Amino acid sequence: MISTDVLSLISIAYQMDKMGNIDKVDLKVEMEFTGLAGNNTNYMAMCQSPDGIIYIATDWGNIVTFNPKTRQMTSQGDLPRVNKIHVHRLLYSDGSVWIGTWANGAICYNPKTGVYTQYSYKPEDTKKTLSHGDIYQMVSLGDGRYLAATWNGYTVFIPDKEEPTRYTTEVYNNTASQLHRNLETRMISAYYDTEGIIWIGTQGGGVYASDLRKQFYQRFHQETHNEICEMATDENEYIWLATFHKGILRSTEPFNPQSRLEFESVPAGSSNTVLCVLNDKKGNLWFGNGQSELIQYNSENKTFTVYPVRIKDKPEWSGSIWSLLIDNQNRLWLGTSNGLLLFDRQTKDFVYYPVGSGTIRAMAEVPDKYFLLGLSYGLVKCSLNGQPIRSDYEKTADIPVRDIRSLYAASDGKLYIGYSDGFGVMDIQSDSIENFYTTHNGLSSNYIGCICEDAEGRIWLGSASSVCNYSRHQKLFYNYYISGNNRSVIFYKDFLFWGNNKNITYFLPNEAMNNHFIPGKVVITQLEVDNKTVEIGQKINNQVILK
């Protein structure tokens, strides 16, 4: 224990009563160590490393190191270089000592190098500011991250991808929303337990508990409505977005799961409505917009080239480019609101192929055999020369819906079809739709905006209500109500990214799957009637369903 300027070694003895219960606790001072940090210095806080070394913070903000085995001081800390400060707590973690102070923020001390790094409340520095200058406690969250409980919310420290000893910060103190408006932000203590739950004590607002195991997803939030139509990545690990209202956006940094996603506008083309994006084998990106323009981004020289669609034998042609496909022959196809186009990347010419009326929102290829197009009026098979072969799939399968929003040719030999009113599974070998599902079969919504496959071969759907894992063997749907109105999805670096009109939500599929099972229990968490949650004691049609 420490007092003003003394480190004391205390022995503890328990006295038991006749029933075997603890009756008294005796504390005895065995040894005292004074003057470890020199004169005119007070001890403020202490912690211990796993190897037993004791670290003591002084009111000068310096660290005294003491070895309890040898009963010797191994380092007195730097000589005072600043005015006296109030150290509140210490934390030893991963070779560093974190100093939580009042008014001077958080200080990270490296015992090996003797270097102190200070993090202060500087709102103008959005990447390294704290939520407040008063730090009451710091805890390790694992994965190199730390949480600081402050007088105004909490701050999370995130290690740099290239240099783990450098940190950026994320501040959490926004209580403007209806959901969080009653949360007390004066946070004065914190504890992260081995079960994965973070506990935060507040000044007058009770205790908050948050199960980080259930927060398996992360999110980038847009301040305004802006549909994320499609997503792609480049060879430098940047994420690119084709958006309906803000054109082309690119992440400000290469993707790092531990850092917050941010995006910036990249002007190209004459329209802010960019509907699709695709990366080719050379690492270049291709975009299609609503003003009949194909846009190429050259990743080598980082330049854009705009190709307005001009068709030699059809000068009156106009349309929006809704989907892109590079086939097995490395040809670039454009699905538009006015037919199928082929772009010759050598001559820069466009060739038009009529495939019927309706917008081609999705395309897939059975390699070296044929194309499958998703149109407003159903599924169409085309030859590799762009000629329609068949268009009666829904009629043959007696499916009442036609409008297709997404297609995915999976590794299991199936084509997964996202309709605006259901979900279809086509067996490519038999050339027929073998299954069709709606909310009657467990879908959260009949609108399937995007489809993807993860590294384990699992099929994921983005619907209007949720993200959904489709179990091919069970013919069941596992719905995760973490993102609605899903329009786009990519699988990148083991993460699934889902884009809608407000957010990008991303997570590791295995972590989401782990939330299915609670050992030994089946827990019913919600009951709905006509897609509306039924409350306990609520009358539905004059009867209480859930007592």
N, C-alpha and C positions, 0 to 999 in steps of 0.2 A: 504494500500500500504506500501511497505518498501523502505527505502533508506539505506544509508550505515550502520547506527546503530539505526535507528528510525522506529517504527511501527506507522503509521498514520491512523486516522479515517477520511474519506473524505465524505462530503455531496455533492450531485450533484443536480444542479438546471438547468432546461431548459427554455430558453426564446424563445417565439414563435413570428413570424412575423404576419402581418395582414392576410396572407393566411393560417395561421395555421401550417406553416412549422417551424421546429427547426431553429432558427436564431443564437443562441449562447448557449454554455454550460458553466456554472460557476461551478468551483470546489472550495470548501472551506474546509480548515483543521479545523476540530472540536476538535480533541484531538491528542496528541502525547505521545508515550510511549518510553522512552529511557532506556538504561542500562538493558534490559531484560536478556541478556546473559553475562553480565559482561563486563569488559574492554578488550581492544585489540581484539575485535570480530566484524566482519562485517556480515550483513545479505546478503544472496545470492539468496534465492528463497523462495516461500511460496505456501501453498495449504490449503484447508479447507475440513474437513470431513462433511458428511451429517448432523451431529448434531451441526454444527457450529463452532467446535473447529478449531482454526488456528494453523498451524504448520509452523515454520520458520526454515530454514536451515542456519547454520552459516558457515563461511569459515574454521572452524575446523571440519566440517562434523558432527556436533551435531545438535539436534533438540530442539528448544524452543517451548513450548506449551502455547497458550494463549486462554483464554475464553472471547469472546467479550461481553457476557452477563454480567458477573461480572466485566469485565475490569481488570482481574487478570491473572498473569502468573501462570500456574499450574505446569510447569516443566521447569527447566532451561537447561535440557540436561546434558549429561555427561561432566565432566571436560576434557579439551583437552588431548588426548593421542597420537595424531599423528601430523605431520606437517600440516600446513595449506593446504587446498585443494580447488579446484574450483568446487563448486556445481552449476550446470546449471539449473536443473528443479526438482520439487517435484511432486509426485503423491500420493494421498491418495486413497486406495482401499482395501476393505475387512479387515479393522482393521489394516492395515500396511501402513507405509509411505515409498515409494520408492524414493531414492535419486539418480538422474542421475548426474554423475560427469565427469569432463574432466581429463583423465589420471588415475583415480582411479576406473573406472568401475561403477557398480551399487551396491547400498547399500540398503538393506531392514531393516527398523527399526520397531520393535514391541513396540508400546507405553505402552502396559500393562506390558511387561517383561523388557523393556529397553534394549533388545538384538539387536545388529547390526550384520547383515550377509552380507559379501561382496562377489561380483562376479566380477572377473577380467578377463583380456585377457590372457589366458594361453592355447595356442594351444595344448600342450601336454595332457591337461585334456579335452578330447573330450566331456565329459558329462556336464561340468560346465564352459566351456569357453565362452567368449563373442566374437562377431565379431570384436570388437575394444575396446580399453580402454576409448575412449571418447564417453560418452552417452549424446545425445542431447535431447532426450525426451523418456518417457515411457508412454504407454497407456494400459488400460485393454481391453482384447479381450473377456472377459466372460469365464465361465467355469474354473475360477482360473488361466487362462493363461494371460501372459503379453508380449507386444512387445516393444523392445528397439531399437530406431533409433540411429545408430552409424555412425562414420566416415568411416566405411567400411561395408556397408550392414546393415541388421537388425538381431536381436537375439530374439527368442521366449523362454519365461520361461514357463516350464511345471511343475505343482505341482506333488509331489510324491503321488502315489496311497494310501499308508498307512499313510503318514504324509504330509498333504497339505501345511505346512509351509516350507517344503524343496523343492527345485526346481532343475531340470536338464534343460539344455539349448540346443537349436537347432540353428545353425548359417546358415544364408542365405546370401551369398555374392558371389556365383559362377556365374561368367559372361563369362565362357569359351564357353558355347554353342552358336550356331548360333542364337538361339531365344533371348538370353539375353545379347548378346555381347555389345549392345549399352546402357545398363542400367547404370545410374550413381549410384555408391554405397556410395557416401558421403551423407548420409541422416541426415538432420539437424532438421527436425520437423515431427510430426506425429499426426494424429487425427482419432479416431474411432467413426463414427457417429451411431445414433440409428437405421439406416436402414441396418446396417451390412457391411458398406463399410469402408475400411481402406485407409486413405490418407497419403501419405508420400511426404514431400518436400525435395528437394536435393540441393546441392551446384552446381548450374550451369546446372543441367540436367532436370529441370522442376519438375512437380508434377506427382506422380504415384497414381493411384486409383485402388484398387482391391476389387471386390465384393466377400466377404467371403461367402455369401449365395450361390453362384454358385459353390464354391469349396467344394462340399459335400463329396468328396472322399479323401482318403489318400493313400500314396503309399510307398512301400518298393522297392528300385531299386537295381538290381544286376549290378555289373560292367562288367561282362562278360556274354556271351550267355549261358544260363543254363535253360533248360525246366523244369518248375515246373509241374510234372506229376500228383501229387495228394497231398492233405493236410489233416491233422488231428490234433486234440487237445488231451491233456492228462488231468488227473484229477487235476493236479497242474496248469492248465491254460496256459501251454506252447503250442506253435504251432510247428508242425513237418511237414517237407516237404520231399516228395520223388522226387528226381530230376534226370534228365537224364545224367548230366555230373559231378555233384559233390556229388552224393550219398545222404546220409541222412543229412538233416540240421534241427537244432532246434533253436527256438528263444532264445536269451540270457536271456530274462526275461519273466515272465508271461505276458499275453496280457493285455495292458492298452491302451485304445483308445487315451489317451492324450500323450502317449510316442511314439517315433519313433521305428518302428520294426527293429531289427537287428538279424542276424542269425549266428550260428557257426556250423562247421562241426562235425558230430558224426560218427566216423568210425565204420562200421559193415559190415560183408560179404566181398566177394572177388571181387565185382564189383561196379564201380561208377555209373552205370546205374540202378537206383532204380525207378521202374515204378508205384508202387502203395503202399498205406498205409491204414490201417483200425484199429480202436480201438474196443476192445471187452468189454463185460459187466463187467469184473473185472478191467478195466482201463489199460490193457496191450495194446501194439501196435504191429501190424503185418505188415511186409514189404515184397514185392516181387521184385526180381531184374532180370537183364538180363542174369545171369549166373546160372539159375535153382536153386535158393536158396530162401527159406522162412526164414525170420528173425523175431524173437520175442524179444520185449523189455518188460522186467518185471518192471512195474512201482514201485513195492514195494521195490525191492532191487537194482533197476536201473542198471540191467545187460542185455546184449544181448546174445541170443542163436541162432546159425545159423543151419538150417536144410536143407542140400542139398537134392534135390528131387531124391529119389531112389525108383523105382517101381519094386516090386519083380518079376512079370511075364513079365516085359518089361525093361530089363536092358539097352537097347540101347536108352531109352527115353532121349530127351533133349529139352529144350524150355525156353522161357522167360515168367515170370509171369506178366501178364498185369492187372489183376483185382482180387479183393478179396471180399468175401461175407460170412457173418455169418448168417445162416438161423434161422428160428424160433425155431428150435431144438438145437440151439447153436453149429451147425456143421460149420466147416471152409472149404469153397470151394475156389478153385483157378482157375481162367480163364487164360489160357496160349496160347501160339502160337502153341501148340500141344495138343489140347484136354482139357477136364475138369478134374480137380483133386479134390479129397477129402482128407483132412489131419486129421488123427485121433490124437487128442491131448493127448490121454492116451497112445497109443502104439507108437506114432510118425511115423506111417506108412502112405504112400501115396497110394491112389487107383485111377486108371486111368479109365476115361469114354470117349469113342470116340463119338464125336457129329458132325463129319464131318470136312472137311478141313477149314482152316481159323483161324485167331486169335480172341480169345474171349476178346474183349476190355472192355466190360461192362456186368454187371449181375444185375438182380433184382428178387425179390421173391414176389409171391402172397401168403401170409402166409398160411402154411399148405395145399397148393394146388399144386403149381408147380413153376418152375423157368423159367425166360425168359433171354435168352443169346443174346447179341449183337455181331455178328460175321462179318467177312469180306464179307460174302455172304448173310447177312440178319438176320432177327429175328428168333430164334429157341425157341420153348417151350420144356421144359424137365420135366419129373416127378421128385418127390423128391428123387427118387433113381438114378437120373442122366441119365435116358433113354430119348432120343429124342422122342417127340410126334408129333410135327408139325413144318414145316419150309417153308410154302408157303404164308406167310402174305403179302409180297410185291407183289407177282404175283396176288393174289386174289384182292388186292386193286388197281391193275394196276399202281403200282409205279415203275418207271424205275431205281431206285437206290437201292443199297444193303448194302454198306459199313457202318456199325454202329460204332460210336465213343462214344456214351453216352446213358445211360438209366436212367429214374427216375420214380419210382412208387409213384404217388402223393396221397394225402389224399382224392382227389375227385373221386377216382376209375379209373383214367386214367393212362396209361403208356405213358410217353413222350420219344420220340426216336430222338436222334441226329444223323443224317447221315452226311457223308462227302459231300452230295449234297442235303441237305434239312432237314426238320423238320416234324416228324410224330406224330400223336396223336392216340393212340389205346384205344378203350373202352374195359376194361378188362372183363366186364360182357358179352358183345356180342362177345368177342374174335376176334375183327377185327380192322384194322386200318381205322379210320373214316375220318381223315383229313391229308393232306400232303401239306406243304407250302414251297415256295422258295422265292427268291428275288422278283418275280412277285407279291407276296402277301404282301410284306413289310419287309421281312427279310433284314438285312444289308449284310449278307453273307449266302451262303448255307451250309458252314462248321460249324456244331454245335459240339463243343468240349466238352461241359459240361452243365449240367442242375441241377437246385436246386429249392427248395421251401422255402419261408420265413414264418415268424410266422403268417402272414395274409392269407396264402394259395396262394400267388401269385407265378406264375411260371417265373423263370429267366433262360435265355439261355446265354451261352458264345460262341460267334461265332468267326470267323477269323477276323471280322472287329469291333465288338462292344460287349458291354453287353446289353442284350435285355430283356425287360419285356413283356411277352406274355399275353394279355388280353383275357381270355377264353370266356368272354361274348361278347366282341366286335369283336373277331377274328382279333385283330390288334396287331401290334408290335411297342413298344416304344424303340427306339435304343439310347443308350448312348455311344458316341464315346470316351470313356475314357480308354479302354483297348482292344487290338486286339490279335489275335492268342491265344485265351483263351483255356486252356487245362484242368483246374481244378477249382473247386469251393467248398466252405463249407459255411454253415450258422452257426454262433457261436456268442453268446452273442448279438443277434439282428443285427450283422454285416454280410454282404456278403463279402467273400474274393475270389478274382479271381486271378488265377495264369497263367502266360504265360512264354515265353522264356526269359523275362527280369525283369518283375515286379510282385509284389503282389499289387493289387488295392482293397481297401476295403471301404465300406460305409454303412450307415444305409438306408435300402430301403425306409423308409418313407420320408427321406430327399430328396432322388432322385425323388420320385414321386411328391413331392411338386414343383419341377421345371417344371412340365408339363404346369402349368396354369399361365397365365398373365391376371388378371381380365380385361375384356372388350376389349381384343386385341387378334388378331391372327397375329403372326409375322412369316413371311417367312425369314429364315436366310441363306438359301443356295439352289442353283439349280445345279443339276448334269445331265450330259448326258453321258451315257455309264460309269457310276461310276467315272466320272471326273468332278470336280467343274468347273462351267461356270462362268467366270468373266464378270463384267459389260463391255459392248462394245466389247467383244470378238466374233470373227467370228467362227461359227461352220458350216461346209459345205457351206461356202460362205454367211452365213446370221447371222446377229446379233440377238441372241435369247433374251438376257437380256439387254435392253436399259437403 
